[in-house]
Amino acid sequence: MIRRLRRLAGYARRLLPHLPLASAIYGADLLARLRPGTVRNARGARTQGISVVVPERGTPDLLAETLTALELALREVAEAQQVIVVVNGAPRTDYAELQRRWPAYDWQFHERALGYNGAVEAGLAAARHGWTYLLNSDMRLAPDALAQLLPYRDDSTFAITSQIFFTDPARRREETGWSDYYLNIEFAEVYERDPGQARMARGNLYPGGGSSLCRTEVLRRYVAGSRDFSPFYWEDADWGIRAWSEGWDVVFCPLSRAHHHHRGTVRRYYDENEVARVIRRNELLFDLRHRWTRRHALRSLQRLALLDATSRRELLGLGLAWRAFRSRLATERARLNGLRFERITRDRWYGPQRSERRRPRVLLVVPFALFPPAHGGARRVAELVTRLSPEVDFFLLSDESSLYGETSEPWLLHFRGVHLLEGRGDRAGEAPLTVEQRLQRHAWPGLRAGLAAAIARFQPDLVQVEFMELADLAADRSDGGPRWLLCLHDVYLGSGDSDGDARQRAAIARYDAVVACSAEDAALLAPQAASLIGNGAVDRRAGYTPSPDGLLLFMGPFRYAQNLHGILAFLDSAWPALRAEFPALRLRILGGAESAAIAADDARLRQPGIELISAFVDPTPHLAECTLSLNPQIDIRGSSIKLIESLLAGRVCVSTADGMRGFADAGLQALIGSADIAGMAAAIAPLLRDAAARHRLETADSDVLDRYTWDAMAARQRELYRSLAPEHPP
């Protein structure tokens, strides 16, 4: 007990001079809880012109390679340029030849070593342009490295970082430019993620100090505030957290590439013990400024007391305490207002600005993961966005973030910005929800807050809400903001629940425009006006070949309950008769990822002749291989994409009458109807017996089908955008 008291007394003596710092971090935590403020959304002027700051100490040989590569990279930039080389702590005479080779560059010579932060600050003082690229003197830029960054200079962007490779390809890639962190309650721990073959820009925890393009004025302020980290390490991490907390974006651009020679300047001028000491001190300072380990302030102060005397002395002063207070307060307020630093690299994706012309800005809001498209609604959004993105700046706010990943990138490339989130509280095995319960569940508070932040960040002309499940979001819309469009993949009105219908109609009425996917759905909405933009399909008729024998195809992800119920009913009531007459007949089911677990518990999906594919796949080869397709659905709304997809691939589709919703009156000869699922066997058998008759049907609807391609549907969507955003038409 006495030993413990003595130890505590020792801590107190060591910490007494740090009373201002202790007060600062306690005060910041308390004030953040009492006055959390609101979500911050920073926005800066759109400026052009690039200054390049190259801190340099004692490596003129590597600097020559760096400047040679930089010269080539600047040739690809059609803007005003400036290069500032900050030589510090090295003889001027060592650089005479380099000055002769690049006389137009601004050369600074400082007799004493400035440290990294000091050298950057000196260079920024001379920067003339709105954006500054920080370039290590041992970093070689690819010829297009700077040009690749320029389209990401959005109003809300603070910094864009290049991807880093080592000049030694055999070396493990611990440095990539894509920064993230591990949550560690003992000490702050950051690292750099491996982007693999990624092409799309992503959220970045902080901009690497040797390969990043930053807003000059904002960076000046951050660098002035990070002098406490001198002479090296953790400064750039501090800039990134300050930027995110203030509402800026920090972006990693994998297509901008730089190669790092990595001859460590720091370790040539400081011994290992001193380097380790400064790293420990700065890691703790970073934690004190941002509460990064999430520990109680007392635990951090205990760590401070255990530091060596030199480090404790360097962390003294009212100025340092004030800067820690301001940074910690801003970071804590950002957390309390929903900023999740641990999700930055996973949930934020960015696309380049594709045109100098102001284009319509459309924010899509969806309750389900879209990409890769594993259900009909996702396929619809993917096809329309792909066709319209050359004319429209799309942004995406999506729930179910955990279902996105690297395989989503080809579709996300069509968006200017993407924010993902998750947390609505679905529970495995719970009973089906009513429509009213689904509306409440899907428009959860986190999504509402995310939408408000996305509107402030992306400044859309149009908020496009997908699916009835999110219709309640418009209750939060403000006067004078963007116009709102509700796209109803399924209209649930007319189910016999008058109170539920009234609730839905009240939600729908808050929108400026409504889209229905079938004429039957539009009729249910009356007297609410609705634009009819039906479901379409990829036009595969140019590659048509006559259908082979022996394979039925059902393209129905089990995530949609009607698909699962329909195919199981088909297996019970129609499949046995077909197999009895055609013993070699096979049925291929594209059931999606959910189907594997269902098949494990249901022997009907494992019987002879059934081929279940439990993954997202391109249907093209399966359509080419099939004899005809099935659509055994009952009581659906909207319209069935799988039906029109089959016809536009030159394959007959046999459907229930309910499944023909949206297409029943189109006069399509290759669409064969049946009153119910059991009756589908009688409709399918003649088509299996007579291949010639089947082949005639496969090419009979060419003129009619032109109206049902995705191109045709995109044209309708384009006209709707023009009517809703006439100031910036596509």
Buried (B, 14 or more C-beta within 10 A) or exposed (E): EEEEEEEEEEBEEBBEEBEBBBEBBBBBBEBBEEEEBEBBBBBBEEBEBBBBBBBBBBBBEBBBBBBEBBBBBBEBBEBEBBBBBBBBBBEEEBBEEBBEEBEEBBBBBBEEBBBBBBBBBBBBEEBBBBBBBBBBBBBBBBBBBBBBBBBBBBBBBBBBBBBBBBBEEEEEBEBBBBBBBEEEEEBBEBEBBEBEEBEBBBBBBBBBBBBBBBBBBBBBBBBEBBBBBBBBBBBBBBBBBBBBBBBBBBBBBBBBBBBBBBBEBBEEBBEEEBBEBBBBBBBBBBBBBBBBBEBEBEBBBBBBBBBEEEBBEBBEBEEBBEBBBBBBBBBBBBBBBBBEBEBBBBBBBBBBBBEEEEBBBBBBBBBBBBBBBBBBBBBBBBBBBBBBBEBBBBBBBBBBBEBBEEEBBBBBBBBBBBBBBBEBEEEEEEEEBEBBEBBBBBBBEBBBBBBBBBBBBBBBBBBBBBBBBBBBBBEEBEEEEBBBBBBBBBBBBEBEBEEBBEBBBEBBEBBBBBBBBBBBBBEBBEEBEBBEBBBBBBBBBEEBEEBEEEBBBBBBBBBBEBBBBBBBBBBEBBBEBBBEEBEEBBBBBBBBBBBBEBBEEBEEBEEEBBEBBBEBBEBEEBBBBBBBBBBBBBEBBBBBBBBBBBBBBBBBBBBBBBBBBBBBEBEBBBBBBBEBBBBBBEBBBEBBEEBEEBBBBBEBBEEBBEEBBBEBBBEBBBBBBEEBBEEBBB
